[in-house]
């Protein structure tokens, strides 16, 4: 989700949370029933109605209350029923879980250059057209099909394996699909059941796959947008726009409306996408923290079935800023954090004493001449404290004092709506805004008047000038694009952090990629968050919503290069080849001040597309391994039976989470010494020797046995042991190191995270 939408959705979610009615009022529940052996969808729907009728009292009532039927890739349904009826259904042997449908939030030119993607397509590594049989399903807010980014020039026929449809609707006909957008569906039953009719929101929307929000168009074009020259936002970030896999095909599943996505709608979209035959599923959305347990969360459930069918699910970690807020953390999901690229958008301030302050924003508006400066705190309206006025919120500023001036505002809390402050200033007659924002100043915001964000260094110079000049004046200059900045990447200030609160032995997020100030295609009717609410065809936004499609695109390239690889193999290739160093050769820091980071910020590191095509060694795991993982975390035999379709007993001593064959190594509860095991599969043409290299976590000794792995042929598997011996407690915090296998050409790196409880 892009950062601005997070703030908006946060407010809506608070409202929803405060207005839920307790007792026997019907709510929207998902009844999940796992795999099924029914011959067709009609048979599933009949059976769903029968089981629902057993608690509603009649078949007609069951049909009236049922909303979605999940009948293609797994079985289940959603319905408006009371909590008491939901509890009765949960007692049936055929039901895996019953949970309330919740809301999820919707969580480029230069970014692909920064990732050196050209080197992937050059030097005989891979042909641009080799991704043309890979289908990426995008569950989001739809698509603007007329965007030049979705032209299908040069693409061959739609892959025969695709079973999807181009569903028509408002302003969307069969002609809006082509050889790029090969499928389009939309889902609104869930959100309307939970929030009321879409038309009551009083915003532009299309009851079809057409995107009125912009978000879905942006993510889809980042993944597989065609090559478009001279793309920019009002001349900012001008260059050639392209997706990471510009020859891949797109299947669009619109399950998000006005920045929110109902669980039930998302699960229905995943059911269809799995059946339609997509290779990769990209979800730039997720639940509001805390993350629900895996089998009471629609994305986790749908992603498990996708994984079983060989489909990689890439999903954003969220924009919730703080530790323990990462979402979409199931081990069968590739969880994506956000980071910066080596590009800034400078909108500098020229002071009356000829000094220049560095400011950052997306400001195409030219300010004519210099204007007086005034602090919001010095322009408080009658009865308003100076502190409250400094935040430039509604009814806090005196128009007589700010008229014709540039107002200096401050951030009250990270979730402040920055754009609204500029609107308030303009309403009072202000002509510009300088926003003091130490944490989010790198994020490109758009404003209705010339505005820019500054950090502490600039604040001190500004204060000194205002304090010594009788008539302080300034001019805010339009944005200039600056490429090649250092350090980059940095972990984005807003990006949600680990640890994984459901199964902390699985380090999350998994990977980071470009998610700050990304230019991509946009819906021209989505003008709410653009400068002066102007229509644009390309927009710059930030969020883990933007980093997720970067990773999805690389996954599509790997899939085209290695069609037989499992989702776990693709995850491993992406994770173990990532880099933890920035372009100054130092450890990746956290934006904006380069503060210390850990794998809970960036996962295994920053994505390296070229290296991921030839990782050397793979940490693979199957859906059976995932079931064993669930056993070790308390899944019952009856739940597993309904997931797999057959009776599955957990082993007497299930494999502990820390021995799950994941590409990262986590032990969340280390009591004394422990041995951890991993198995790697070799993918190379010649015999190879890999040697282990260890970075010890603080207070911990790590040894690897054997220290040398010798491989003779492709597909060969070898198991090794990692002995972890602590000598200092970590006081409830994780400490981090790494294991890297090296063969002189490749580096296969796994972060190690341990929480030492006792020694």
N, C-alpha and C positions, 0 to 999 in steps of 0.2 A: 504494500500500500504506500502511496506517496505520502510524504510527511504532513502536508496540509490537510489531506483527507483524514489522517489519523486524528487530528485535533477536532475536526467536525464530527467524526464518528464517535469519538469519546463522549461528546456532549449528548448525542442522540442515545447512546447506550445507557448513560446515566439516567436519562428520562425513561427509557424502557424499563430499566431496573427498578425505578421508583414507582412505576405504575402497574406492576404485576399484581394481580388480585389473587389472594390465597383462597383455600377452601376448594369447593367443587366446581369452580369455573373451568370450562374446557380450556386446555392449552394444546399447543402443537407438539406432539410427541413423535419420535422416530422409533419404530419397532424393527429392530435389526435381527435377521434370522439366518445369516450366513449363506453358504452355498446351497443350491437346490438341485433336485433331479427332475423337476417338472419338464414336460416336453416343449412347452412354449410359454410366452408371456401371459396369454389368456388364462392358462391353467393356474399360473401363479396368482393372478389377480382374483380368480374365483376362490382359491384357497385363502388368500388374504381376507377377502370379504367374510368368509365363513368364520375364521378365528376372531375377527373383529366383531361379528354379530353375536358371538358368545358373551361379549361384555356390554354391547350396546342394546341388546334385547331383540333386534330384528335385522334381517338382511338389508332392508331399505334404509334403516338408520346407519348401518355399516357403510353402505355406499355413499350416504350423504356426508359422513364424517371423514372418509378417506380422502386424502389429497394426492400424495405421490405413491406409486407402486414401483418398487425396485425389483425388476423381473428379468433383467438381461444377464448381468455379470454376477449378481448375488440376489438374495431374496430379502424382502422387507417391505414396509410401507410407512407412510406418515399419516397421522390423523389428528383431528381436533377432538380430544377426549379428556375426561376428568382425571385428576391424579389417582383417584380410586380405581378407575378402569385401567389406567396404565399399570398400577401395581398388580392387578389381576393378570394382565397379559404377561408381565414379567415372570410369573410363576409357571408358565407353560414350558414344557420340555423343549419345544421347537423354537423357543425365543432365546436368542443369545443375550440381548440387552435391550432395555427400554430407556430412552433418555430424551429430555426436552430439547426440541430444536432451538438452538441459540443463534444469535447473530454473529457473523464474522465481519471483520473490517477489511476493506481493500487496503491492504498494507502498503541510433545515437551516432552521432558522428564520431567523435574523437575517442570514445571509450574503447572501441575495437582497435584503434591505432595503438592506444596505451597498452592493450593486451597483446600487441604484435600479431594480430590475427592474419595479416598478409603473409607472414612467414609460414602459416599453416597451409595456405593455398598455393604457395610458390615452392620451388625447389623439389617438385615431384612428390610432395607430401600427400596432397589430396586435391582432386579436381573440384572446381566450384559446383559442377553439376552432380557430383556424386552424392550429395545430400538430397537429391530430388525425390527419392523414394521414401524419405523419412517424414513421418507425419507427427506434428506437434499439436497436441490439444491444449487450448488456452481457456481456462475457466476464469472469467472476469466479467467486465461490464459490456462486452460486445465488441463491435468493430465498425469503423467507418470505411466501407468497402471501396469508395471512390478515391481514397488516398492513393497517391502515386506509389506509395510504399507497397501497395498490394497488387501492382500490375503483374501480369503473368507472362511477360515477354520471354520467349525462349524456353518456357517450361513444356515438358512433354505431357502425355495424357495423365489423368488422375490415376495413382497406383491402384491396381485391381484389388488389393487387399482391403481397401477402404469400404466400409459398409454404411457410412453415415449418410446424412441427408442435408439438403439445403432447405430449411423450413422457412416458408414465407410468412410475412406479417407486415406491420406498419412500415411503409417506405422500404420494404425489403422484398425483392422478387428473386426468382431463380437466376436472373441475369446478374445479381449481385455476388453470386459465387462464380468462381473461375478456376483456373488451374493452380492458383496460389491459395485462395480461400476455398477449400474443397468441401467444406461442410459448415453449417451454421444452425445452431439450435438456441432456444431461450426458455427460461424457467422463472415463473413468478408466483406460483401457487403458495409457496412457503412464505415469502415476504408479505404477501397480501393477507394471508391468514393471520400472521403475527402482528402486522403493523397497519392493516387497513388498505383500502384501494390505492393504487399508485397515483391515480389522478388527484387524490387529496393532498399530495405533497406540493402541488402548484409549481412544478418545474417541468421543463421540456423532458419528455421521455418517449420512447418508441416501444410498442408492444411487439418487439421483434428482436433479432440479433443486432440491430443497428445501435451504435454506441452514442449516447447523449452525454456521457460523463467524461470521455477522453482517455480514461485509465486503461481500458481494454485495448484500445487502438494503440496506445503507447507501448504496452507490454508485447503485443503481438508483433509490432513492427521491429521492436528490439530483437526479438528472436529470429524472425525470418523475413524482415522487410526487404523488398527489392532495392537495388542500387538507385539512389536519387541524388542528382547533383544540385548544388546550391541550396541546400536546406538550411534554415536558420529560424530563430525566434526574433523577429524585428531586427535582423542583421547580426544578432548575437549567436556565437558558436557556429558560424557559417562554415559549411563543408559538405562533403558527400555523405548523405545518410544511408545506412545499410544495416540490415540485421546481421547477426553473427553467422547464420546459416541461410543466406539469401535465396538458395534454391530449394529449401525445405518447404513442405506444404503445411497449411494451417487449417485446423478444425476448430471452429469458434463455439464456445458454450457460454452463453450469457446467463449467469446466475446472480449477478450483482446489480443493484439499483440504488442510485443516490449514495454510493459509498458503502452500502451494507449488503451482505449476502447471507441468506437464510441457510442454516445447516441442511435442511431438507431439500432445498433447491440444489445446493452444491453436491449433495450425495446423488441426486437424480442425474446431474450432469456427469458425475464420475461413472455412474452405472452405464450411461449411454456411451461415453468416450471409450471405456474399456471394450464394449461390444463393437464400437465402430472401427476399432483397429488402429488406434493411435500408437505411436512408439514411445513418445515422451508426453507427460502431462505437466503443465506449468501452472502453478497456483500462486499468484501474488496476493494472497489473502490469508487470514487466519483468525482464530478466536481471540477475544480479549483475554489477557492474562487473568488468573493463572490457567495454564494449559490443562484441559480435562484429561482424565485417564483415557488410555488408548481406545477402549471399546465403548466409550460414551462420548466419542468425538467423531463427527461425520468424516472429516478429512482423514483421520487415522484409519477409520474403517474402510473407506473407499480406496485409500492408498494401499492397504494390505492386499485387497483383491487385485489392484493394478499390478502390484509386485508379483503376485502369484502368476499373472498372465504375461510377465516379462516386460512390463511397462515401468519405466523410471518416473517417479514423481519428484519434481523439484518444487520446493515451496519456500516462501519468505519467512524469516524468523520473527518479523514484527519490528515496530518502531517505538517500543516502550521504554527505551533509554536505560533502564535499570537492570541490575543483576536479577537472575531467576525469572525473567519475563519472556525468554525465548519460547516461541510456540512452534507447532508443527515438528515436534521433536521425536516422533517414533523412529526407530532405527531403520525402517524400510522407506523413510522419506529423506531426501537430500535437503538439509536445512540451510538456508542461505542468509548470511549477514551482509551488511552493506559497507562499502568503503569508498574513498575518494579516488579521483584520477588526477593526473598532473596538469590540471587546467583550472584556472580561476576566472571569475567574472568580477573585475574590479570596477567599482563605481566610486571614484575618489572624491574627496572634499577639498576644495581650495579655500583656504582661510584668507581673511583680509590682510594678514601679515605676510602673505606669500608662502606660508607653509602648506604642505599637501599631506592630508591624512588618508591612509589606505582604508577604503570602505569596500564592501562586497555586497552586490545585489544584482538583480536582473532589471536594469533601469534604462529603457530606450528613450526616455523623455528628456529633451534638452531644456535645461533651465536657463532662462534669459536673465543674465545679470546676477549680481550679488544680492543677498537678502539678509535681514537681521536674524541673529540667533537668540533663542530663548529656551531655557529648560522647561519641560512640562511642570516640574515642581514649582517653578516661579510664575506659572500661569494658572494656578488653581482657581477653579470657580468658587463662588461664595459658598462657604460651609464645607468645602472639601479640603482635606489635609494635603500638605505638600507631597507627602509620600504617595498618596493615592493618585494625585495628579501626575506624578512622574511616570505612571504606567500608561497614560494617554488612553484611558478607557472612557466609555460613553458618559457624558454629563460631568466630566471631571475638569475640563479645561474652560477657561474664560475666553470667548471669541474675541473680545476687545483687545486682549493681550497677545494673542497668537496671529491675528489677522496680518497677512502679508509676510509672515516670518517662517523660518525653518525651525521646527520644534524638535528638541532633543528629548527622546523618550527612553525608558528603560524597561527591561523584562521583569515581570513579577515572578513568574514561574515558567519552566521549560515549555509547558503546553499552551502558553499564551498564543492567541491568534494574531500573528504579526501584521497581516494585511489589514485587519480591522483597525489597528492603531492609526494607520495612514488615512483610512476613511474618516475616522473621528477628527484627525487634524485637518483634513480638507473641509469637512463640514463646518469647522470653526473658522475657516478662512486661511488656514496655514497653507504654505506653498511647497513645503518640503518637510522631510522627516529624517533625522539621524537617530538610529535605534542602537542603543548600547546593549549588545548581546554577545557575551563572552563565549557561550557554548555553541550556538547555531550560526555563527557569522559566516561559516563557509557554505551554508546551504543557500542556494539562490532563490530568494523570494521575489514575487512580483507585487507591485504596489500601484495605487491609483494616482500618486503624485511622485515626483522625484524623491527617492528614498534610498538609504544605504545603511548597512550594519557595520558597526565598528567594535573592536576589542579593546583590551585594557591599555595597550601601548598608545593607541590613538586617543583614548579617553583622557589620559594624563596631559597630552599636548593640547587637546581641546579645552580642558579645564583651565590650564595655565593661560591660554589666550583669552578666554572669556573673563577671567579674573583680573586681567591686566589691561584690557581694552575697554574704553567707555562705550563704544558702539561696535560690538563684535558682529562681523558679517561673514558670509560664506556662500559658496556656490557648489552644488552637487553636479558632477559631470556624468554624462551617459556612460553606460557600461562598455568596457573594453575587454575583449577576450585575451587571456594570457595563457599560453601553452608552455609546458616544460617546467612547471613549478615543482619545488621540492620542499619537504619530503612528500612522497606519494608512493603507494597508497597509504592512507591512514584509516583506521576504523571510524565509521561515521558516528557523530555524536549521538544520533537518535537510535542507532541500531540496537535491538534487544540483545541482552547478554544471557549466557548460561549462569549456573549449571542447569542441566535438565532436571526439572523438579519431579518428573515421574520415575525415571530410571537414571539416576545420576552417574552410574557406571558408564553410560553412553554419553560421551562428551558432545555437547551441542552448543552453538551451531557447528555445521560440518565444514563450511567453506565461506569465503567472502569474495565479493566481486563488485564492480562499479555500480554505485547506487546513489551518487551525489551529483546533481546537476546534469542529468542525462537528457539529451535531445532526441526525440523520436516523434512519430506521427501522432496526430491529435484529431479529435472530433471538432469540426468548426462551430458546432452549436454549443460546445462546452466552454463558455466564456466567463463563468463565475469567478475563476481564479486567475484570469489573465489581466495584463496591464490595460486599464481603462475598459475592461470587459470587452476587448476586441476579439473578433473571430481570428483564429490562427489554424494553420494546417500542421505546424510542428510546434512542440512545446517542450520546455525544460522543467523537469520536476525531479524530486528526490525521494528516496525511501527504499526499504528492502524490496518493495514492489518492483523497483528498477533493477536491482542486482539479481533477483531471481531469474528474469528472462535471459540475462547474460549467461548464467549457468545452464539454463535449459538449452540455449543455442549450442553451447560447447558439448553438452550431452548428445544433442542431435548429430553433431559432427562425428563424435566418437562412435555413435551407433551406425552411422553410414560407413565408417572406416572398419568397424568390427561388428557386422550385423548379428552375429551369433552371441554377442556378449549379454550377460544377464544385467538387470538393473544394479545389482550389488557390484559387479565388475566395473560398470561405468562409474558408480560412486567412488569406488576405490581408486580408479585411474585419476579422477578429478582431485581427490583428497590427498593422495600420497605424492603427487607431483607439484602441489601448491608451494608457493614461496612465503616465507615469513619475514623477508627483508624488503625494505622500501628502496627507492631509487637513490638513496644515499648510503645504501648497504648497511643500514641499521635495522633493528627489529621494528616492525610496524608499530606505530604509536596510535593513540586515540585522538581524533580530531576534537577540539581545535588546537590544543597545546602540546600534542605529542606525548600525552601522559602514558604511563606504563600500561601494557595490555597483556592478555593471556589468551589461550585458545578459547576461553569463554567469550572473547570479543570476536575473534576471526576464525575459529575452528581450526582446521589443519593449515590454514593460510590463505593467501590470495591466489586466485585461479591462474594457471599457466596453460593456455590452450594447446600450444605446440607440444609441450612435454606430456600432456595428458593423452595424446594419441599413441604414445609408445612408452607406457609406464614401466615395462619390464616385469614387475611382479604385481599380482592382484590378490587382495583379500576378498575372497568370494564367500557368499553365504546364500542358502536357499530358503524357500518359504518354510521348509521343515525346520531349518535352523531357527527361523523367526518364531515358529511355534514352540520350540524348546526354550527359547528366550522368554516367551510369554509364560510358559510353565514355571520357570524359575522366578517369575514375578507374580505368581498366584493365580493364573488362569485355571479354571476347572475343566475336567474332562468333557462336561456337557457343552461348555462354551467352545472348546476345541472341536468337538464333533460337528457343531453347526458351522464352524468356519471351514472345515476341510470336507464335510460331507460324509465322513466315515468316523467310526469310533477311534478316538486318539487318546491313549492314556499317557499321562506325563510319566517320565522315568521316575523311579524311586528317588534317585538323587539327580535332579535336573541340573543341566549345565549352568553354573552361575553366570550372571550378566557379564562379569569381567572377562569370562572366557568366550563370550560371543565373538565370532570371527570378524570383528569390526576393524576398519582401517585405523582407527584411533584406539588408544589403550587407556581405560579409566578404571580406577578402584576408589570407590567413594567411602569405603569404611575399612581402612587398612588397620588390622589388629596384629601387629608383629609381622614377621616375614611371610611372604606369599609367592607362589609360583603361578604365573599366568601363561596361557598357551595361545599361539596363533598358527595358522596354516597359510602359506602363500602358494600361488599357482604361477608358473613361469610362462611368459609369453615372449618368446624370442626365437630366432631362426637357428642360432648357433649355440653350442654349449657355453655356459657362463658361470662365473663364480662371483657371489655377492658376499661382502664382508660387513659385519655389524659395527655400527658406531653409535655410542650412547652419550646423550647429554643427561646427566643425573638431575632429578628434581632436588631442590634444597632440602637437606636433611635426610636424603634417601640414596642408597646405593643400588644400582641396577646392573645386573649381568645377564648376558644372553648365551644360551647353549642350544645348538652349536653356534660358534661365533662366525663360522663360514658355511655358506650354503652353495652346493655345487649342483647345477642343473645340466642335463644332457639333451633334453628335447622339450618342445613346446607342450604345454598342458601338464607337465610334471608338477607334483605337489610335494612340499616339504613342510614339516611342523617343527617349530622351535619353542623353547621355554624361556620366559622372562622371569628371573628371580628378583623380587623387590624386597629390599631389606632397609627398613627405616631406622634411624638412630636419633631423630628429633621429632617430637610431636608437631603437627602443623596447626594446632589451636583452632580446629574446626574449618580451616581453609584448605583448598586444594593447592598443592605445589606442582610445578610442571617441569617436564624435561622432554626428551624425544629419543626415538630409536630410528636410525637411518641405515638402510641397506644400500651399499655402494658397489658398483662393478667397474668403476673407471669411467663410465659414460652416463649411467643413470643413477639417480638418487631416489629411493623409495622411503619417504619419511612419514612417521607416525608420531603425533604428540602423545606424551604420557602425562596423565593427570592423576594424582593420588591425594586422598585426604587421610593423614596419619592420625588415627584415633589413639593407638597405643604402640609402644615399641617393645 
